[in-house]
Amino acid sequence: MRKEERVERVLNVIDEMFPDAKCELKHKNPWQLLIAVMMSAQTTDKSVNAITEHLFQKYQSVDDFANADLKEWENDIRKIGLYRNKAKNIILACRMLLEKYNGVMPSDINELTKIPGVGRKTANVVRSHIFNLPSIVVDTHVKRISKKVGFTESDDPVKIEFELMEIFPKEHWIRYNTQVIAHGRKICKARKPECEACCLRDYCDEYLSM
C-alpha cells in the first residue's frame, strides 16, 4: 500500500472512531491551558485536572502565579511528578507573560517557545486549542502510534512533527493528536495494547509482523 493511501485510510478510520475527541485538560482561558499543559509532562491529564480544580481557584490570574511563593507553590502541586521544576518554570513563564507580552498569550510558536518550560509540544497545544491554528502536537501517544502505522521511523518529536505536517492535510493537524490520544488510552495502550480490538491493526506494522 502506498504511504499516501495508508495515511488517507488511517485518518478516515480515526475520524470515524473518535469524531468528538478533544483536549481533556480543563481550562477557561489561555494561561490556564498553558499551565495545565506544563504540569502534564509525565503526568496524566486526570491527575492534572484534579489539582487544577482547586489551584485555579487559589491562583486566579497570571499575576497570582507570577507572584506565588515558590515553596508554597511546590507544595500545592507536590502530588505530580517533577513538581519542583514545574513550579519554578510556571512562575517564570507567568512573569514573562506579564513582562514581555503584557499578560497576553502570544500565538507565534517562536514566541511561545521563548517562555520558560515551553517546548514545541506545549506551544502547539496552545496554538491548536486557543488560537485554532493548524499545529501538530507530538506526545508519547502520537510518537508511538505514528511509528506503528508507518508514518515515521523517528524517535525525535520535532522531526516527527515536521514529517506529519508533510503527509497530512492541514485540516487533520489539530484533531490528529486528540484522536490518537483517545485511541492510545482506550485501545493502543503502551504496556498492553488490545490489538485484536484495534481499528488500526490492518495498518499497523507491529501487528502485521506478529
N, C-alpha and C positions, 0 to 999 in steps of 0.2 A: 504494500500500500504506500502510495506517495505521501510524503510528510504533509503536504497541503491538505490532502484528503483526510488524513488522520486528525489533523488539527480541527478541521471543519466538523468531523463526526464527534470528536470528544467535546468540543464546545457545545454542540447541539444536545448531546446527552446530558451534560451538567446543567444546561439551561432548562431542560425538561425536568430533571430530578430536583433542582434547587432554584426554582424561579423567584423565590422570595428571600433568598439568603441576604443577610445584611450584617453590618458591623455590630457585634454584640457588646461592645464596651459602652456602658451607659454614660451619656454626656448631654449637656444642654447648650453648650457653646464651644467655640474653637479651642480655648485654652483648657477646658475640662477634657476634651478629647486628647489634646497633646499630652497632658499629664497622665491620663489613663493609659495611653499607648506607651509612654516612657516607663510606666510602672509594670507593664505587661510582659517585659522581657523575661523569659524563662519562668513565667508565671501564667496560670490560666486566667482567662477573662472572668470566669466566675469568682475567683479569689480577688481580683482587682475590683470588680463590681461590689463585692461585699465590703471592701474597705472604703471605696469612694462614696458609697451611700451616706456614710457618716462624715467622711473627710470633706466633701463639698458643702456640707452644712457648717462645718467648723471654719473652713477657709473659703470665703465666698467671693473672692476676687483675686486677680493676678497680684495685686498689691499685698494681699494677705499671705500668699505663698512667698512672694519676694522678700517679705519681712519676717518670715517664720523663724523661730528659734530652731537651729539645726538639730539639737539633741531631742527637743520635743517632737519635731517633725519625724526624726528617725523612729522614735517610739510609736508615733501614730501609724507607721507602715511596717513595723517590725515583723509582722507575720508573713510578709512576702520576701522572696529571695532577692539578694543583692540590695537590701533596703538602704544601707549606708550610702552606697554610690548613687542610688536613685534619688535619695533625699537631697544630696548635695547638688546633683545635676538639675533637679527640678527647681530648686531655689535659684540657681544660677540662670536657668532658662527663663524663669519669670522676671528676673532682674533685667535680662537682655531684652525681653519683650517690652518692658517699660522704658528702658533707657535708649534702645536703638530703634524701636518700632512704635513708640508711644502707646503701647498696650494693644496694638492692632496686629493680628496674626498675618505674617506675610504668606503669599501663595507661591512665590517662586521657589523652586527646590534648592537653588543655590543659596538663597537667603535662609531658608528653613534649616539647612544643614550647617549653618554657622552657629546655630543655637546649641549650647552645651547639652550633650547627651542625645542629640537628634541626628540619626543616620538617615540613609535613603529610605529605609522601610518605614520609619516613623513619619518622615516627611511625606511620603506617598500616601499614607493613610489619611493624613490631614488634607492633602490636596484632593484626594478622592471624595472623602465624606464631608468635608466642609465646603470646598470650592467646586466640587463636581468636575474637576479637571482630569482627563484621562491619564491614569497612572497605574502602573503595575506594582503591587506590593508583594515582595518575596519574603515569606516567612518560612518556618520549618515545613509546614504542610505543602506550600507551593513548591518548595525545592524538592521535597521527597516525591510528590506525586507527578510533578512535571518530568522528573527523571524517569519514573516508571513508565510513563506513556510515550517516552521518546522525544520529548520536546527539547531536552537539553542533556548534556553529559557533564555539565559543570557542577561544582560544589560552591562556586563563588556567587553569592546573591546578586551582586551588581552585574556580573556577566549574564546570569540567568535573566535578570530584569530586561536587559537590552536584547537578548535573544528572543524572549517572548514578545517584546514590542515589535520585533521584525516580522513575526509569523502570525500575530493575532490582529484581527480587525480592531480598530480603536474602540468600537462600541462594546468590546468584551473586556477591555483592560481593567475597568473598575470592578466589575462583578466577578471576574475570574477568581480573585483572591477570596472573596466571601463564600463563593460556591465551593471552592476547593477546601477551605477550612471546614465547612459543613460536612463535606464528604470525608475528610480526614478524621474528624471527630466521631462520625457516625459509623463509617464502614472501613475506610483505609487507615486504620489505626497504626501508629508507628510500631508498637510492640506486638500486636496481634491482629493483623489485617483480616477482615472477613471476606476473603477472596471470592468465595462461591456466591456471595450476595452482592458482589460489586458490579455496578453498571458499566464500569470501565475495563473489566477484565479482558475483553476482546481486543483491547488496545494496549494492554499492559505487558511490556516486555518481560517483566519479572514473572508474572503469572504464566505467560505463554512458554517460558523456558523451563517451567517446573516439570 
